[in-house]
């Protein structure tokens, strides 16, 4: 496909990231009590990790155009990731948490943050440092997954409003695989394929649970699914280019499905924003 399509998507992503980042910082300055309550919330308290996660993903987008800017963003993202994840994890280890609040958002500080740090460092040419972050992310993921699965098995079913957060549950294996491919481009390691396979199984499980997961009316929380879906797509394309037969068969269908799903979310989000701003005044 013409490169202008991909570059246009990257530009749109950078603009959205910039707007959301500025909006969050302005809110923190104007209404610090709101940010303070979010940090103390048992479920939402993990989401400030997305400041680092999104910034580290933008590193990979700007790297072909400005290595200096990529390094600046990587440094900012990793510093925030380490500071926030150490603070958040330390608070969790002191106890007092209700098991019913154990949801996939817990992956964001120590799992997503470490995986995206590894990917950024791999892209910047420092896989030795990246493997350290990847290891921290893998073992954090393995420690948390059993706790989150146990919560899903709890007699008190997950409320409909929280079910879109399960999109984060599908992400760790494929985000790990994506980071691995940034650290070792062209790899066909069996462990890498196993991670990708587990991620694809999780996505199929999401399809099987579609009606149950979709009980919540559309909200921005449905974007939680896109992290795993996009990472699975990137892995499929990179593995296909590396000569993996299964990936060569699955890459295009996964790519098409991912774009349809993300396009649908984009349309619904834009329509929701338009309805909340312009339409009530007409």
Residue, then its C-alpha position, 0 to 999 in steps of 0.5 A: x500500500x502507498x506509504x502515505x496511508x500509514x504515515x497519515x494514520x501515524x500523524x492522526x495517532x500523534x495528534x490524538x495522543x497530543x490532545x489527550x495528553x494536554x487535556x489530562x495535564x490541564x485537568x491535573x493543574x486545574x482540578x488536582x482533586x480529580x486526579x488525586x481521587x483517580x490515583x486512589x481509586x482501586x480500579x481507575x488508579x492504574x490508568x495513569x500508567x497509560x501516560x507512559x504506555x502511550x508515550x512509549x508507543x509514540x516513540x516508535x511512530x516518530x523514530x523514523x523522522x527524528x531520533x532525538x525526539x524519540x529519545x526525549x519521549x522515551x526518556x520521559x515515558x520510562x521515567x514516568x513508568x518507573x516512578x508511577x509503577x513503583x509507587x502504585x505497586x508499593x501501595x498495592x503490596x501494603x494490603x487493604x485491597x478488595x478482591x472484587x477490585x482485582x481487574x485487568x487494569x492492574x496490568x497497566x503499570x507493571x506489565x504494559x509499561x515494561x513491555x512498551x519500555x522494552x519495545x521503545x528501547x529495542x527500536x532505539x537500538x538498545x535491546x540489552x536494556x530492553x530485555x530487562x524491562x521485558x523480563x520485569x513485564x513477563x513475570x509481573x504478568x504471570x503473577x497477576x494473571x491468576x489473580x485476575x482469572x480468579x476474580x472472573x470466576x468469583x460468584x459475583x459476576x463482573x458488572x456490565x460497566x466493567x466488562x470492556x476492561x477485559x480488553x486489557x486481559x487479551x493484550x499481555x501475550x501479544x504485546x509481549x510478543x510485539x516487544x520481543x520482535x522489536x528486541x530481536x527483529x525477524x525472530x521465529x523463536x518457538x516461545x515467541x510463537x507460543x505467546x502469539x498463539x495464546x494471544x490469538x486464543x484470548x481474542x477468540x475467547x473474546x469473540x465467544x463472549x461477545x454478547x456478554x462483553x457487549x452488555x455495556x452500552x458503547x463508551x470509550x472504555x471499549x478502546x481497551x480492546x484495541x491494544x491487544x488487537x493491534x499488537x496481534x496484528x503487528x505480530x502477525x505481519x512481522x512474523x509473516x515477513x519473517x517467513x512463518x507459514x501460519x502467520x502468512x496465512x493469518x496476517x491479512x485476515x487479522x489485519x482486515x478484521x483489526x482495521x474494521x474493528x478500530x474503524x468502527x470504534x473510531x466512528x462510534x467515538x466521533x459520533x458520540x463526541x459530536x452528539x455530546x457537543x453539537x447536536x444538543x445545541x441544534 
